[in-house]
Amino acid sequence: MIRAVAWSAREKGCSPWGDVRVSERDNRPAWTGGRGRHEVWYLTMSEPSGRAGYWIRYSLHAPTRGEPRARLWFARSDRREPGRTFGINVGAPVEDFVLDGNGFEVSVAGATLRTGHLAGALEGGGHAVRWDLDFGTGDPTYRILPDALYRSSLAPTKPFVPNPDARFSGTLEVDGETVRLEGAPGQQGHLHGERHAERWAWVHASGFEGADGVVLEGLSAQGRRGPLRTPHTTFVGLRWGGEWLRFGRASRRRGWDLGRWRIDLASRSHHLFGTVTAGAGTLVRARYEDPDGTERFCHNSTVASVHLTLLEKTTGGYEELANLVADGTAQAEWAGRTPAPAGTAVHQPIDEPEPATPVGGGSDRRRRSGRSRPRARYPPEPPGGDATHR
């Protein structure tokens, strides 16, 4: 069951972080009951120590044929003990989808997400998890893409970050272990559209060492227009000194491979360069479907690391403003049309029989059809290589 409740003008409460209506407005459900759409609310967070991180996802899939379905997802990445990295998810029928009430709320399979709070539980696939977490709200939504792309059909999915600097507090129970979070850095996002990009890399970091208030949000994606693939478009925002510095570029070269992304971008006033990395043992591979059934494979880590240098342009050249480090406290993902090979954890649907994994990984659908697909390789090839996410 999924139930979504949109913001009402009667909601006038404020939190210590500001007006809660800011994030509620951009969390409102976009789905109106039609076919050929997908919509997701997702939260990512890292333990301040950088040991482990968590990814919780509430999704709606309205295929071009068939009945809409909701799905609840949970994943844990563990940098110290990669064997404890896992993901489980469960589907639920869409019984109602209500746009009414006094505040934003989504409920899937008994788990809820509302402004500033999420709670739920999952059990299956050899794992049992439960979460009860609060997070601060009220920051203005960060829009990753340029405004023009939100007004047009050029971007097949519209991503929003209603809470770009969320700090999570509360408890998680993971396989009998209780984890208490206090101010864990992360974010809460919302996206909707008619299909996924062909391939993409994404990063969020707000746990930089000694740099409170600094937030990184980045996306590099390639789309398809008819039979043609678009260039790789990269949009990165860095909140610095309370203001967002925006960087963008389009290129035929990808600039990233599975588990590694090299950022090197310049604006008229600043230059930002560095790396985003995640170990293979911290990645959880999730299989998504477009509304028409086309597969994507997303490899997510919530204990990624970011090392960046920020320069400011001056009359005499560039002046270094900061070296920014988030060691295991960033979240990142790499996605495309091909799955990574064995060595990454698989996000397991617990409402479906667990498939026997062939050598090199891959999807159950591919095995049934007998078709073969080129396999991604790990460690990644140098940027611009053609092995990963073709």
C-alpha positions in Angstrom: 0.0 0.0 0.0 1.2 3.5 -0.8 -0.4 6.6 0.5 0.9 10.1 -0.3 -0.3 13.2 1.3 0.6 16.6 -0.1 1.3 19.9 1.6 -1.7 22.0 2.6 -1.8 25.7 3.0 -2.9 25.1 6.6 0.6 23.8 7.5 2.4 26.8 8.9 4.8 25.2 11.4 8.4 25.9 11.5 11.5 23.9 12.6 14.8 25.2 14.0 16.1 24.9 10.4 13.4 27.1 8.9 10.0 26.9 7.2 9.0 23.2 6.8 6.8 24.2 3.8 9.9 24.7 1.6 10.8 21.0 1.5 7.1 19.9 1.6 6.3 21.8 -1.6 9.0 20.0 -3.6 8.2 16.6 -2.0 4.6 16.7 -3.3 3.7 13.6 -5.4 3.7 14.3 -9.1 2.0 11.1 -10.2 -1.7 11.6 -11.1 -2.6 8.0 -11.7 -1.5 7.7 -15.3 0.7 5.1 -17.0 4.4 5.4 -18.0 5.7 7.2 -14.9 8.1 6.6 -12.1 8.6 8.5 -8.8 11.0 8.1 -5.9 11.6 9.6 -2.5 15.1 8.6 -1.2 17.3 9.3 1.8 21.0 8.6 2.1 23.1 9.0 5.2 26.6 8.1 6.6 27.7 7.4 10.1 30.0 10.3 11.1 32.8 7.8 11.7 32.6 6.8 8.0 32.3 3.1 8.9 28.8 2.4 7.5 26.0 4.2 5.7 22.3 3.7 4.8 20.1 4.2 1.8 16.3 4.1 2.2 14.0 4.5 -0.8 10.3 4.8 -1.3 9.3 4.3 -5.0 6.3 4.2 -7.3 6.4 2.4 -10.7 3.5 3.0 -13.1 4.4 0.8 -16.2 3.1 1.5 -19.7 1.4 -1.9 -19.3 0.3 -3.6 -16.1 -0.6 -2.4 -12.7 1.3 0.3 -10.8 3.4 -1.0 -7.9 5.1 0.6 -4.9 8.4 -0.6 -3.5 10.3 -0.1 -0.3 14.1 -0.3 -0.3 16.8 -0.5 2.4 20.6 -0.8 1.9 23.6 -0.8 4.2 27.2 -0.1 3.0 30.0 -1.2 5.4 33.5 0.1 4.7 35.2 -1.9 7.5 33.4 -5.2 6.9 32.3 -5.3 3.3 30.6 -8.7 3.9 28.0 -6.8 5.8 27.1 -4.7 2.8 23.6 -5.7 1.6 20.3 -4.5 0.2 16.7 -5.8 0.4 13.5 -4.5 -1.0 9.8 -5.4 -1.1 6.9 -4.6 -3.5 3.4 -3.5 -2.5 0.2 -2.9 -4.6 -1.0 0.6 -5.0 -4.3 0.6 -3.2 -4.7 4.4 -2.9 -2.7 7.5 -3.7 -4.3 10.4 -1.9 -3.5 14.1 -2.4 -5.0 15.5 0.8 -4.2 16.4 4.3 -2.2 18.8 6.4 1.4 17.6 5.6 3.5 15.6 3.2 3.6 11.9 3.9 4.4 8.7 2.0 3.7 5.2 3.3 4.9 2.1 1.5 4.6 -1.5 3.0 4.0 0.0 6.4 7.0 2.3 6.3 6.4 6.0 6.4 8.2 9.2 5.3 7.0 12.6 6.3 8.6 16.0 6.8 11.5 15.5 9.2 10.8 11.9 10.1 10.9 8.3 8.7 10.2 5.0 10.2 9.8 1.5 8.9 11.0 -2.1 8.9 11.9 -4.9 6.5 12.7 -8.6 7.0 13.7 -11.2 4.5 16.7 -12.4 2.5 18.5 -13.3 5.7 18.2 -9.8 7.1 16.0 -7.8 9.5 16.1 -4.0 9.6 14.1 -1.3 11.4 14.6 2.5 11.4 13.1 5.4 13.4 14.9 8.6 12.4 14.4 12.4 12.5 16.1 14.9 10.2 16.2 18.7 10.0 14.3 20.4 7.2 13.7 23.9 6.0 16.7 24.6 3.7 15.6 25.7 0.2 15.4 22.9 -2.3 18.5 22.4 -4.4 17.7 21.8 -8.1 20.5 19.9 -9.7 19.6 20.7 -13.3 19.3 24.2 -14.8 15.8 25.7 -14.5 15.1 25.4 -18.2 15.4 21.6 -18.0 12.6 21.5 -15.4 10.3 23.4 -17.7 11.0 21.2 -20.8 10.8 17.6 -21.8 14.6 17.3 -22.5 15.3 15.8 -19.1 13.3 12.5 -18.9 13.5 12.5 -15.1 13.3 15.7 -12.9 15.5 15.4 -9.7 15.0 17.6 -6.7 16.8 17.8 -3.3 14.3 19.2 -0.9 16.7 18.6 2.0 20.3 19.0 0.8 21.9 19.2 4.3 19.8 16.8 6.4 21.3 15.6 9.7 19.8 12.3 10.8 19.3 11.3 14.4 17.6 8.3 15.9 18.0 4.5 15.8 18.5 1.7 13.3 18.4 -2.0 14.0 20.3 -4.0 11.5 20.5 -7.8 11.9 20.3 -7.5 15.7 22.7 -4.6 16.1 21.3 -1.3 17.3 22.9 1.8 15.7 22.3 5.2 17.2 22.8 8.1 14.9 23.4 11.7 16.1 23.8 14.3 13.4 24.7 11.8 10.6 25.3 13.7 7.4 23.0 13.0 4.4 20.2 14.3 2.2 16.6 13.6 1.2 15.8 13.7 -2.5 12.7 13.4 -4.7 12.6 12.6 -8.4 9.9 11.7 -11.0 9.7 11.2 -14.7 9.0 8.9 -17.7 12.3 7.1 -17.9 15.8 7.0 -16.4 18.8 8.4 -18.1 20.9 5.9 -20.1 23.7 6.1 -17.6 24.6 8.4 -14.8 26.9 9.1 -11.8 25.6 10.9 -8.7 27.3 12.2 -5.5 26.2 13.9 -2.3 28.5 15.1 0.5 27.8 17.2 3.5 30.1 15.5 6.0 33.3 17.4 5.1 35.9 17.4 7.8 36.0 20.8 9.6 33.7 22.4 7.0 30.2 22.7 8.5 27.6 23.9 6.1 29.5 22.9 3.0 27.5 20.7 0.7 28.3 19.0 -2.6 25.6 17.8 -5.0 26.5 16.4 -8.4 25.1 14.5 -11.4 26.6 13.4 -14.6 24.2 11.8 -17.1 23.8 10.7 -20.7 20.4 10.5 -22.2 18.9 9.3 -25.5 16.9 11.2 -28.1 15.4 8.7 -30.5 18.3 6.5 -31.8 20.9 9.0 -30.7 22.8 9.3 -27.4 23.2 12.7 -26.0 26.6 14.0 -24.7 27.4 13.4 -21.1 26.1 16.5 -19.2 27.6 17.2 -15.8 26.1 19.5 -13.2 27.7 20.1 -9.9 26.8 22.4 -7.1 28.9 23.3 -4.1 27.3 25.2 -1.2 30.1 27.5 0.0 29.7 30.4 2.4 26.0 29.9 2.4 25.7 30.2 -1.4 25.6 27.6 -4.2 28.5 27.7 -6.7 27.3 26.0 -9.9 29.4 24.2 -12.4 28.4 22.5 -15.7 29.8 20.9 -18.7 28.8 18.8 -21.7 31.3 16.3 -23.2 31.4 13.2 -25.4 33.8 11.7 -22.8 32.2 10.3 -19.7 34.8 11.3 -17.0 33.7 8.5 -14.6 33.7 4.7 -14.3 32.3 2.3 -11.8 33.5 3.4 -8.3 35.4 6.4 -9.4 34.5 9.9 -10.8 37.1 12.6 -11.6 35.6 16.1 -11.2 37.3 19.0 -13.0 35.0 21.9 -13.6 35.4 25.7 -13.9 32.9 28.5 -13.8 33.6 32.2 -14.5 34.7 32.7 -10.9 35.8 29.3 -9.5 37.6 26.1 -10.3 36.6 22.8 -8.6 38.6 19.6 -9.1 39.1 16.3 -7.3 37.7 12.7 -7.0 34.7 10.7 -5.8 35.5 7.1 -5.0 33.9 4.0 -3.5 35.3 0.5 -2.9 33.7 -2.4 -4.8 32.8 -4.1 -1.5 30.7 -1.1 -0.4 28.5 -1.0 -3.6 25.0 -2.4 -3.6 23.6 -3.2 -7.1 19.9 -2.4 -7.6 17.9 -3.3 -10.7 15.5 -0.6 -11.9 13.0 -0.6 -14.7 11.7 2.1 -16.9 8.0 2.2 -17.3 8.4 0.4 -20.6 10.5 -2.4 -18.9 13.9 -1.3 -20.0 16.5 -2.2 -17.3 19.0 0.0 -15.5 21.5 -1.2 -12.9 22.4 1.3 -10.1 25.4 0.7 -7.9 25.2 2.8 -4.7 27.6 3.3 -1.8 26.8 5.3 1.3 30.4 5.3 2.5 32.0 7.0 -0.5 34.9 9.4 -0.2 35.3 12.9 -1.8 38.5 14.9 -2.1 38.1 18.3 -3.7 40.1 21.5 -4.1 38.2 24.8 -4.6 40.0 27.7 -6.3 38.7 31.3 -6.8 39.7 33.3 -9.8 41.6 36.5 -9.1 43.2 39.2 -11.2 46.5 37.3 -10.9 45.2 33.8 -11.5 43.6 31.4 -9.0 43.7 31.5 -5.2 43.1 28.3 -3.2 40.0 28.6 -1.0 39.8 25.1 0.5 40.8 21.4 0.4 37.6 19.5 1.2 37.7 15.9 2.5 34.7 13.6 3.2 36.3 10.3 4.1 33.6 7.6 4.0 30.9 10.2 4.8 29.7 10.8 1.2 27.1 9.0 -0.8 27.5 8.1 -4.5 26.2 5.9 -7.3 27.1 4.8 -10.7 24.3 3.5 -13.0 23.8 2.3 -16.6 22.5 -0.5 -18.9 24.9 -3.2 -17.7 25.4 -4.7 -14.2 28.7 -4.9 -12.4 30.2 -8.4 -12.1 30.3 -10.5 -9.0 31.9 -8.7 -6.1 29.2 -6.2 -5.4 26.2 -6.9 -3.2 22.9 -7.4 -5.0 19.8 -5.5 -3.8 17.5 -8.5 -3.2 13.7 -8.4 -3.7 12.4 -10.3 -0.7 9.0 -10.8 -2.3 10.5 -12.8 -5.1 12.5 -16.0 -5.2 16.2 -15.4 -4.8 17.8 -16.2 -8.2 20.9 -18.3 -8.6 23.6 -15.7 -9.5 25.6 -16.7 -12.6 29.3 -16.1 -12.8 29.8 -12.4 -13.5 26.4 -11.4 -12.1 23.5 -10.3 -14.2 19.8 -10.2 -14.2 17.3 -13.0 -13.9 15.5 -11.6 -16.9 18.6 -11.9 -19.1 19.1 -15.5 -18.0 15.6 -16.4 -18.9 15.8 -14.9 -22.4 19.2 -16.5 -23.1 20.5 -13.1 -24.4 24.0 -12.1 -23.4 25.2 -8.7 -22.5 28.7 -7.2 -22.2 29.8 -7.3 -18.6 31.2 -4.3 -16.7 34.6 -4.7 -15.1 35.9 -3.7 -11.7 38.3 -2.1 -10.9 37.2 0.6 -13.3 39.0 1.5 -16.5 40.5 5.0 -16.9 37.9 7.7 -17.6 36.7 7.4 -21.2 37.1 3.7 -21.3 34.3 1.7 -22.9 33.9 -1.2 -20.4 31.5 0.2 -17.8 27.8 0.9 -18.4 27.8 0.9 -22.2 
